[in-house]
Amino acid sequence: MYTVIILLIFSYLFGSIPFSLIISKSFYKIDLREHGSGNVGTTNTFRILGKKAGIVVLILDLLKGAIPVWIAMLVDGTGDFPVVIFGVVAALGHVYSIFLKFKGGKAVATGGGAILAASPLIFLVLILTFLITLKISKYVSLSSVFAAVALLISVMFTGDPFMIGFGVILAVIVIIKHISNMKRIKAGTEPKITFM
C-alpha cells in the first residue's frame, strides 16, 4: 500500500510539471501564460513558440502521462491496484498543477500518454481520430473533443471496469475543458491551425 501511495504522489507531482512554461521562460524569455490563449498546453506552445518547442512539449506532456503508468507496471507492491489510475492522477496534475496554483492545461497530451502506456491500440484509435478531424476541420480543440468521444467509445469494448472508468473520467475532463473552445468555434472566433 505504501508503494501505491508513493506512486500516486509521484504521478500527481510529475503530471504537475509545467514543461511548456519552463521552456518558454528558460529559452524564449517569455511567460506562455501571457500570450495566445494563455494556456500552458501543447497547442498554445505551437502557436506562440513554434514547431520545435511545440514538438518538445508534446513529447514531454505525453511522457507525463505515460511514465507513471509504465513505472506502476514495473514496480512490485501495487498488487491488484489498477495501473491506469496513475495516468488519471498525472492528467489531473497537468490540469490542476500544484506549481501553477492549481491551474494548468487541458489533459489532452498527458491523458494521451497515459492511454499510450495502458493501451497502445486505443491510443492508435485516438491519434487517427484526432488527425482526421484536424485535417478536415483545422481546429485542434474540436479534434481533441472528437478524440475524447472516441476514447469513451473505445474503452467500452475493453470489458475492464477500470479502463472504462479511466476513459470516462479523462474524456469528461477533456470535453469540459474545451467548452469555451466549442463556443468560440460556434461564434467563428476560434483560431485554426495553418500547418496541415
N, C-alpha and C positions, 0 to 999 in steps of 0.2 A: 504493500500500500504506500510505503514511503517513496518507492520508485515512481509510482503513478503521480503522487503529489509533486515531486520534484520535476517530472516531465511536464506536468500541467503548467507549473510556474515558468519553466523554460519556454514552453510553447507560446505562452502569452507574451513574455518579455521579448522573445525573438521575433514574434509577429509584430510587436510594437515598434521595432526599429524603423525609423523613417528614412530609408536609404535615399529616396529621392531628394529629401531636404538636406541630408548630409552631402550628397553630391552637388546639389545646386549651390550650397554655401561654400563648400570646400574648393570646387573647381570653377564655378561660374560667378562666385561672389554675389549671388542674389538669393533672396528668400522666395522659394517657389510659391509660398502661400500668398505672396503679394502680386502674383502675375497670373494671367489667364483666368481659369476658373477658381483659382485659389486652392485647388485640391492637391494633395501630395501623392496622388496616384500616378500610374504609368502614363495615362493619356495626356495629362497636363504636362508631364515631363517631356513627352514627344513634342508637344506644341510649343513649349517655351524653350527647352534646351536642345531640341533637335534629335535626330535619329540615333546617334551614337549614345548619348546619355539615356535616351528612351529605351534602347535595347538593353543596356546595362541594368537599368532599374527594373525592367520587365523580368529579366533573369533573376535578379536578387529577390524581387517580390514573389516570384514563383517558388524560389527556394525557401522563402519564409514559411510557406505552407507545406512544402514537401519534406524538408529536413526533419521537423518534429515527428512526422508520421514514420519516416524511414528509421529514425532513431528508436522509436517505440517498437518497431518491428524487430529490431536487432537486440534490444536490451532485455535481459531477463528481469522478472519481477513485476511485469504488468499483468501476468495471469491471463484471465479471460477478458480483461478490460479492453473495449474496442479501440483500436489504434486511430480510427477516423476522428475520434473525439479531440485528439491533439491537433488535428487540422482545423477543426471548428474553433478551438481556443486560439490558435495562431491567427486565423482570419478575424476573430473578434479583437485580437490585439492590434491588427492592422487598422481596423475601423475605429477602435476606441483606444488609441495608443496612450500609455501612461506617460510617454515622453512628450506628448503634444496636448496635454491637459484633456485627455480622453477624446480627442478628435483624430481624424485620420482619413484613410482612403475609402474605397467602396467595395473592397473584398474580392474583386474580380480576379486579379492575378494571384493573390495569396490563396484564395479559395481554390483557384485552378491548380495551383501547385499541390495542395492537399489532395485533390482529386487525382492528379497525376500519380502521386505516391500510392494512393489507396486503390485506384482502379484505372490503369492506363487506357483500357478500352473505352470507358466512359469519357475520359479526358479527350480521346480522339474524336468522339462524337461532338463534344462541346467545342473543340477547336474548329471542326468542319462547319458547325452551325454558326459560330462566331464569324469565320472568314467569309462564308457565303453571304450572310446577312450584311457584313461590312462591304463586300464587293457590290452588292445591289443598292444598299441604302446610303453608304458613305458615313453612317452615324455609328460611332464607337459605342455610345450609350445604348442605342437600340440593339446592336449586336450583343452587348452584354446581357440585356434583358432576355433576348431570344435564347442565348446560351443558358441562362438561368432556368428558363422554361424547359429546355432540352434536358437539363440536369434533373428537374422534377420528374420528367417522364422516364428518363433512363434508370434512375435509382429504383423505380417501382418494379423493374424487371429483375433486380438482383435477388429479391426474396430475403434480403438481410435487413432486419429492422433497424440496425444501427446505421447502415448506409442510407436507408430511406430517411431516417431522422436527420442525419447529417446533410443529405441533399436538400431536404425541405428547409432546414434552418438556413443553410447557405443561400439557397435560391431566394428565400424571403428577404434576407438581408440585402442581397444584390438588387432585387426589384425595388424595395423600399428606398434604398439609397439613390435610385435613379428616377424617382417620381418627378423631381424637379426637371430632370433632363427630358422626360416624356412631355412635360408641359411646354418646354421650350421647343421641342420638335413640332408640337401641335401649333404653337404660335409662329413657327418659322424662324426662330432665333437661335436654334441650336447649331453650333458650327459643325461643318462636315470636314472629313479628312481630305487631303489632297494627294496622298501618296499611293492610292490604289485605284 
